[in-house]
Amino acid sequence: MSPKEDFLNERQRAEDILLGALGFAEEARILTVERAQMGYRGKGVFTDGEHFEFSSDEELGELEEWALKILGSK
């Protein structure tokens, strides 16, 4: 697998971790995401083009921390 494919694969897994924890299906993708004071928040889009906002006020675990790092959240 090329480095680009690895990144895309990691990005997909990171999106699945963050959105899946909130109950969003595989048809959802993240447009923007940022850390919140507690948890994270962002904007996403479904494959049909409908936009949505999401947020989690749960304490971040190791997987969420990894996902935010992969998605470039500051």
BELCOR-V703325 format. One record per backbone hydrogen bond with DSSP energy under -0.5 kcal/mol. CO is the residue of the C=O (numbers start at 1). NH is the residue of the N-H. If there is no record, write none. Layout:
{{CO | NH} {CO | NH}}
This chain:
{{2 | 6} {3 | 7} {4 | 8} {5 | 9} {6 | 10} {7 | 11} {8 | 12} {9 | 13} {10 | 14} {11 | 15} {12 | 16} {13 | 17} {14 | 18} {15 | 19} {15 | 20} {16 | 20} {17 | 21} {19 | 22} {19 | 24} {20 | 23} {25 | 28} {27 | 47} {29 | 45} {32 | 43} {34 | 41} {39 | 36} {40 | 56} {41 | 34} {42 | 54} {43 | 31} {43 | 32} {44 | 52} {45 | 29} {46 | 49} {50 | 46} {52 | 44} {54 | 42} {56 | 40} {61 | 65} {62 | 66} {63 | 67} {64 | 68} {65 | 69} {66 | 70} {67 | 71} {68 | 73} {69 | 72}}
